[in-house]
Amino acid sequence: MNVMNLDVIPPPSHAATDLNYEADLKTALDPILSELLDGAERAGWDRRKAAYAMKFLAARNLTDGKDPPGNGSSAG
């Protein structure tokens, strides 16, 4: 299985408490998420169901008792 290079995600340029932090994070993650959804669709998965699965997995990741890394925010 090919795994995309997640080292291309730029680091934050604002503090997690800054109003621009979340917008910048969305901008940083959007192309990676699109690539992941495109790959799932190319493999034959329904794009909407793949997006739902990612949402589920992301939420589960937050509730598995893991501490947020670095300067992550617990706000959702």
Distance bins in CASP14 RR format, pairs under 12 A and 6 or more apart:
PFRMAT RR
TARGET T0000
AUTHOR 0000-0000-0000
RMODE 2
METHOD distances of the structure
MODEL  1
1 39 0 0 0 0 0 1 0 0 0 0 0
1 43 0 0 0 0 1 0 0 0 0 0 0
2 35 0 0 0 0 0 1 0 0 0 0 0
2 36 0 0 0 0 0 1 0 0 0 0 0
2 39 0 0 0 0 1 0 0 0 0 0 0
2 42 0 0 0 0 0 1 0 0 0 0 0
2 43 0 0 0 0 0 1 0 0 0 0 0
3 32 0 0 0 0 0 1 0 0 0 0 0
3 35 0 0 0 0 0 1 0 0 0 0 0
3 36 0 0 0 0 0 1 0 0 0 0 0
3 39 0 0 0 0 0 1 0 0 0 0 0
4 31 0 0 0 0 0 1 0 0 0 0 0
4 32 1 0 0 1 0 0 0 0 0 0 0
4 33 0 0 0 0 0 1 0 0 0 0 0
4 34 0 0 0 0 0 1 0 0 0 0 0
4 35 1 0 0 1 0 0 0 0 0 0 0
4 36 1 0 0 1 0 0 0 0 0 0 0
4 37 0 0 0 0 0 1 0 0 0 0 0
4 38 0 0 0 0 0 1 0 0 0 0 0
4 39 0 0 0 0 1 0 0 0 0 0 0
4 40 0 0 0 0 0 1 0 0 0 0 0
5 31 0 0 0 0 0 1 0 0 0 0 0
5 32 0 0 0 0 1 0 0 0 0 0 0
5 35 0 0 0 0 0 1 0 0 0 0 0
6 28 0 0 0 0 0 1 0 0 0 0 0
6 29 0 0 0 0 1 0 0 0 0 0 0
6 31 0 0 0 0 0 1 0 0 0 0 0
6 32 1 0 0 1 0 0 0 0 0 0 0
6 33 0 0 0 0 0 1 0 0 0 0 0
6 35 0 0 0 0 0 1 0 0 0 0 0
6 36 0 0 0 0 0 1 0 0 0 0 0
7 32 0 0 0 0 0 1 0 0 0 0 0
8 28 0 0 0 0 1 0 0 0 0 0 0
8 29 0 0 0 0 0 1 0 0 0 0 0
8 31 0 0 0 0 1 0 0 0 0 0 0
8 32 1 0 0 1 0 0 0 0 0 0 0
8 35 0 0 0 0 0 1 0 0 0 0 0
9 24 0 0 0 0 0 1 0 0 0 0 0
9 25 0 0 0 0 1 0 0 0 0 0 0
9 26 0 0 0 0 0 1 0 0 0 0 0
9 27 0 0 0 0 0 1 0 0 0 0 0
9 28 1 0 1 0 0 0 0 0 0 0 0
9 29 1 0 0 1 0 0 0 0 0 0 0
9 30 0 0 0 0 0 1 0 0 0 0 0
9 31 0 0 0 0 1 0 0 0 0 0 0
9 32 1 0 0 1 0 0 0 0 0 0 0
9 33 0 0 0 0 0 1 0 0 0 0 0
9 35 0 0 0 0 0 1 0 0 0 0 0
10 24 0 0 0 0 1 0 0 0 0 0 0
10 25 0 0 0 0 1 0 0 0 0 0 0
10 27 0 0 0 0 1 0 0 0 0 0 0
10 28 1 0 1 0 0 0 0 0 0 0 0
10 29 0 0 0 0 0 1 0 0 0 0 0
10 30 0 0 0 0 0 1 0 0 0 0 0
10 31 0 0 0 0 0 1 0 0 0 0 0
10 32 0 0 0 0 0 1 0 0 0 0 0
11 21 0 0 0 0 0 1 0 0 0 0 0
11 24 0 0 0 0 1 0 0 0 0 0 0
11 25 0 0 0 0 0 1 0 0 0 0 0
11 28 0 0 0 0 1 0 0 0 0 0 0
11 69 0 0 0 0 0 1 0 0 0 0 0
11 70 0 0 0 0 0 1 0 0 0 0 0
11 71 0 0 0 0 1 0 0 0 0 0 0
11 72 0 0 0 0 0 1 0 0 0 0 0
12 18 0 0 0 0 1 0 0 0 0 0 0
12 20 0 0 0 0 1 0 0 0 0 0 0
12 21 1 0 0 1 0 0 0 0 0 0 0
12 22 0 0 0 0 0 1 0 0 0 0 0
12 23 0 0 0 0 0 1 0 0 0 0 0
12 24 1 0 0 1 0 0 0 0 0 0 0
12 25 1 0 0 1 0 0 0 0 0 0 0
12 26 0 0 0 0 0 1 0 0 0 0 0
12 27 0 0 0 0 0 1 0 0 0 0 0
12 28 0 0 0 0 1 0 0 0 0 0 0
12 29 0 0 0 0 0 1 0 0 0 0 0
12 69 0 0 0 0 0 1 0 0 0 0 0
12 70 0 0 0 0 1 0 0 0 0 0 0
12 71 1 0 0 1 0 0 0 0 0 0 0
12 72 0 0 0 0 1 0 0 0 0 0 0
12 73 0 0 0 0 0 1 0 0 0 0 0
13 20 0 0 0 0 1 0 0 0 0 0 0
13 21 0 0 0 0 1 0 0 0 0 0 0
13 23 0 0 0 0 0 1 0 0 0 0 0
13 24 1 0 0 1 0 0 0 0 0 0 0
13 25 0 0 0 0 0 1 0 0 0 0 0
13 27 0 0 0 0 0 1 0 0 0 0 0
13 28 0 0 0 0 1 0 0 0 0 0 0
13 71 0 0 0 0 0 1 0 0 0 0 0
14 20 1 0 1 0 0 0 0 0 0 0 0
14 21 1 0 1 0 0 0 0 0 0 0 0
14 22 0 0 0 0 1 0 0 0 0 0 0
14 23 0 0 0 0 1 0 0 0 0 0 0
14 24 1 0 0 1 0 0 0 0 0 0 0
14 25 0 0 0 0 1 0 0 0 0 0 0
14 27 0 0 0 0 0 1 0 0 0 0 0
14 28 0 0 0 0 0 1 0 0 0 0 0
14 71 0 0 0 0 1 0 0 0 0 0 0
14 72 0 0 0 0 0 1 0 0 0 0 0
14 73 0 0 0 0 0 1 0 0 0 0 0
15 21 1 0 0 1 0 0 0 0 0 0 0
15 22 0 0 0 0 0 1 0 0 0 0 0
15 24 0 0 0 0 0 1 0 0 0 0 0
15 70 0 0 0 0 0 1 0 0 0 0 0
15 71 1 0 0 1 0 0 0 0 0 0 0
15 72 0 0 0 0 0 1 0 0 0 0 0
15 73 0 0 0 0 1 0 0 0 0 0 0
16 22 0 0 0 0 1 0 0 0 0 0 0
16 24 0 0 0 0 0 1 0 0 0 0 0
16 25 0 0 0 0 1 0 0 0 0 0 0
16 68 0 0 0 0 1 0 0 0 0 0 0
16 69 0 0 0 0 0 1 0 0 0 0 0
16 70 0 0 0 0 1 0 0 0 0 0 0
16 71 1 0 1 0 0 0 0 0 0 0 0
16 72 1 0 1 0 0 0 0 0 0 0 0
16 73 1 0 1 0 0 0 0 0 0 0 0
16 74 0 0 0 0 1 0 0 0 0 0 0
16 75 0 0 0 0 1 0 0 0 0 0 0
16 76 0 0 0 0 0 1 0 0 0 0 0
17 71 0 0 0 0 1 0 0 0 0 0 0
17 72 0 0 0 0 0 1 0 0 0 0 0
17 73 1 0 0 1 0 0 0 0 0 0 0
17 74 0 0 0 0 0 1 0 0 0 0 0
17 75 0 0 0 0 1 0 0 0 0 0 0
18 24 0 0 0 0 1 0 0 0 0 0 0
18 25 0 0 0 0 0 1 0 0 0 0 0
18 71 0 0 0 0 0 1 0 0 0 0 0
18 73 0 0 0 0 0 1 0 0 0 0 0
19 75 0 0 0 0 0 1 0 0 0 0 0
20 26 0 0 0 0 0 1 0 0 0 0 0
20 27 0 0 0 0 1 0 0 0 0 0 0
20 28 0 0 0 0 0 1 0 0 0 0 0
21 27 0 0 0 0 0 1 0 0 0 0 0
21 28 0 0 0 0 0 1 0 0 0 0 0
21 71 0 0 0 0 1 0 0 0 0 0 0
21 72 0 0 0 0 1 0 0 0 0 0 0
21 73 1 0 0 1 0 0 0 0 0 0 0
21 75 0 0 0 0 1 0 0 0 0 0 0
22 28 0 0 0 0 0 1 0 0 0 0 0
22 29 0 0 0 0 0 1 0 0 0 0 0
22 72 0 0 0 0 0 1 0 0 0 0 0
22 73 0 0 0 0 1 0 0 0 0 0 0
22 75 0 0 0 0 1 0 0 0 0 0 0
22 76 0 0 0 0 1 0 0 0 0 0 0
23 29 0 0 0 0 0 1 0 0 0 0 0
23 30 0 0 0 0 0 1 0 0 0 0 0
24 30 0 0 0 0 0 1 0 0 0 0 0
25 32 0 0 0 0 0 1 0 0 0 0 0
25 33 0 0 0 0 0 1 0 0 0 0 0
25 71 0 0 0 0 0 1 0 0 0 0 0
25 72 0 0 0 0 1 0 0 0 0 0 0
25 73 0 0 0 0 1 0 0 0 0 0 0
25 75 0 0 0 0 0 1 0 0 0 0 0
25 76 0 0 0 0 0 1 0 0 0 0 0
26 32 0 0 0 0 0 1 0 0 0 0 0
26 33 0 0 0 0 1 0 0 0 0 0 0
26 34 0 0 0 0 0 1 0 0 0 0 0
27 33 0 0 0 0 0 1 0 0 0 0 0
27 34 0 0 0 0 0 1 0 0 0 0 0
29 35 0 0 0 0 0 1 0 0 0 0 0
29 36 0 0 0 0 1 0 0 0 0 0 0
29 37 0 0 0 0 0 1 0 0 0 0 0
29 54 0 0 0 0 0 1 0 0 0 0 0
29 58 0 0 0 0 0 1 0 0 0 0 0
30 36 0 0 0 0 0 1 0 0 0 0 0
30 37 0 0 0 0 0 1 0 0 0 0 0
31 37 0 0 0 0 0 1 0 0 0 0 0
31 38 0 0 0 0 0 1 0 0 0 0 0
32 38 0 0 0 0 0 1 0 0 0 0 0
32 39 0 0 0 0 0 1 0 0 0 0 0
32 54 0 0 0 0 0 1 0 0 0 0 0
33 39 0 0 0 0 0 1 0 0 0 0 0
33 40 0 0 0 0 0 1 0 0 0 0 0
33 47 0 0 0 0 0 1 0 0 0 0 0
33 50 0 0 0 0 0 1 0 0 0 0 0
33 51 0 0 0 0 1 0 0 0 0 0 0
33 54 1 0 0 1 0 0 0 0 0 0 0
33 55 0 0 0 0 0 1 0 0 0 0 0
33 58 0 0 0 0 0 1 0 0 0 0 0
34 40 0 0 0 0 0 1 0 0 0 0 0
34 41 0 0 0 0 0 1 0 0 0 0 0
34 47 0 0 0 0 0 1 0 0 0 0 0
34 50 0 0 0 0 0 1 0 0 0 0 0
34 51 0 0 0 0 0 1 0 0 0 0 0
34 54 0 0 0 0 0 1 0 0 0 0 0
35 41 0 0 0 0 0 1 0 0 0 0 0
35 42 0 0 0 0 0 1 0 0 0 0 0
36 42 0 0 0 0 0 1 0 0 0 0 0
36 43 0 0 0 0 0 1 0 0 0 0 0
36 45 0 0 0 0 0 1 0 0 0 0 0
36 47 0 0 0 0 0 1 0 0 0 0 0
36 50 1 0 0 1 0 0 0 0 0 0 0
36 51 0 0 0 0 1 0 0 0 0 0 0
36 53 0 0 0 0 0 1 0 0 0 0 0
36 54 1 0 0 1 0 0 0 0 0 0 0
36 57 0 0 0 0 0 1 0 0 0 0 0
36 58 0 0 0 0 0 1 0 0 0 0 0
37 43 0 0 0 0 0 1 0 0 0 0 0
37 44 0 0 0 0 0 1 0 0 0 0 0
37 45 0 0 0 0 1 0 0 0 0 0 0
37 46 0 0 0 0 0 1 0 0 0 0 0
37 47 1 0 1 0 0 0 0 0 0 0 0
37 48 0 0 0 0 1 0 0 0 0 0 0
37 49 0 0 0 0 0 1 0 0 0 0 0
37 50 1 0 1 0 0 0 0 0 0 0 0
37 51 1 0 0 1 0 0 0 0 0 0 0
37 52 0 0 0 0 0 1 0 0 0 0 0
37 53 0 0 0 0 0 1 0 0 0 0 0
37 54 1 0 0 1 0 0 0 0 0 0 0
37 55 0 0 0 0 0 1 0 0 0 0 0
38 44 0 0 0 0 0 1 0 0 0 0 0
38 45 0 0 0 0 0 1 0 0 0 0 0
38 47 0 0 0 0 1 0 0 0 0 0 0
38 50 0 0 0 0 1 0 0 0 0 0 0
38 51 0 0 0 0 0 1 0 0 0 0 0
39 45 0 0 0 0 1 0 0 0 0 0 0
39 47 0 0 0 0 1 0 0 0 0 0 0
39 50 0 0 0 0 1 0 0 0 0 0 0
39 54 0 0 0 0 0 1 0 0 0 0 0
40 46 0 0 0 0 1 0 0 0 0 0 0
40 47 1 0 0 1 0 0 0 0 0 0 0
40 48 0 0 0 0 0 1 0 0 0 0 0
40 49 0 0 0 0 1 0 0 0 0 0 0
40 50 1 1 0 0 0 0 0 0 0 0 0
40 51 0 0 0 0 1 0 0 0 0 0 0
40 52 0 0 0 0 0 1 0 0 0 0 0
40 53 0 0 0 0 1 0 0 0 0 0 0
40 54 0 0 0 0 1 0 0 0 0 0 0
41 47 1 0 1 0 0 0 0 0 0 0 0
41 48 0 0 0 0 1 0 0 0 0 0 0
41 49 0 0 0 0 0 1 0 0 0 0 0
41 50 1 0 0 1 0 0 0 0 0 0 0
41 51 0 0 0 0 0 1 0 0 0 0 0
42 50 0 0 0 0 0 1 0 0 0 0 0
43 50 0 0 0 0 1 0 0 0 0 0 0
44 50 0 0 0 0 1 0 0 0 0 0 0
45 51 0 0 0 0 1 0 0 0 0 0 0
45 52 0 0 0 0 0 1 0 0 0 0 0
45 53 0 0 0 0 1 0 0 0 0 0 0
45 54 0 0 0 0 0 1 0 0 0 0 0
46 52 0 0 0 0 1 0 0 0 0 0 0
46 53 0 0 0 0 1 0 0 0 0 0 0
47 53 0 0 0 0 0 1 0 0 0 0 0
47 54 0 0 0 0 0 1 0 0 0 0 0
48 54 0 0 0 0 0 1 0 0 0 0 0
48 55 0 0 0 0 0 1 0 0 0 0 0
49 55 0 0 0 0 0 1 0 0 0 0 0
49 56 0 0 0 0 0 1 0 0 0 0 0
50 56 0 0 0 0 0 1 0 0 0 0 0
50 57 0 0 0 0 0 1 0 0 0 0 0
51 57 0 0 0 0 0 1 0 0 0 0 0
51 58 0 0 0 0 0 1 0 0 0 0 0
52 58 0 0 0 0 0 1 0 0 0 0 0
52 59 0 0 0 0 0 1 0 0 0 0 0
53 59 0 0 0 0 0 1 0 0 0 0 0
53 60 0 0 0 0 0 1 0 0 0 0 0
54 60 0 0 0 0 0 1 0 0 0 0 0
54 61 0 0 0 0 0 1 0 0 0 0 0
55 61 0 0 0 0 0 1 0 0 0 0 0
55 62 0 0 0 0 0 1 0 0 0 0 0
56 62 0 0 0 0 0 1 0 0 0 0 0
56 63 0 0 0 0 0 1 0 0 0 0 0
57 63 0 0 0 0 0 1 0 0 0 0 0
57 64 0 0 0 0 0 1 0 0 0 0 0
58 64 0 0 0 0 0 1 0 0 0 0 0
58 66 0 0 0 0 0 1 0 0 0 0 0
58 76 0 0 0 0 0 1 0 0 0 0 0
59 76 0 0 0 0 1 0 0 0 0 0 0
60 66 0 0 0 0 0 1 0 0 0 0 0
61 67 0 0 0 0 0 1 0 0 0 0 0
61 68 0 0 0 0 0 1 0 0 0 0 0
61 69 0 0 0 0 0 1 0 0 0 0 0
62 68 0 0 0 0 1 0 0 0 0 0 0
62 69 0 0 0 0 0 1 0 0 0 0 0
62 72 0 0 0 0 0 1 0 0 0 0 0
62 73 0 0 0 0 0 1 0 0 0 0 0
62 74 0 0 0 0 1 0 0 0 0 0 0
62 75 0 0 0 0 0 1 0 0 0 0 0
62 76 0 0 0 0 1 0 0 0 0 0 0
63 74 0 0 0 0 0 1 0 0 0 0 0
65 74 0 0 0 0 0 1 0 0 0 0 0
66 72 0 0 0 0 0 1 0 0 0 0 0
66 74 0 0 0 0 0 1 0 0 0 0 0
67 74 0 0 0 0 1 0 0 0 0 0 0
68 74 1 0 0 1 0 0 0 0 0 0 0
68 75 0 0 0 0 0 1 0 0 0 0 0
68 76 0 0 0 0 0 1 0 0 0 0 0
END
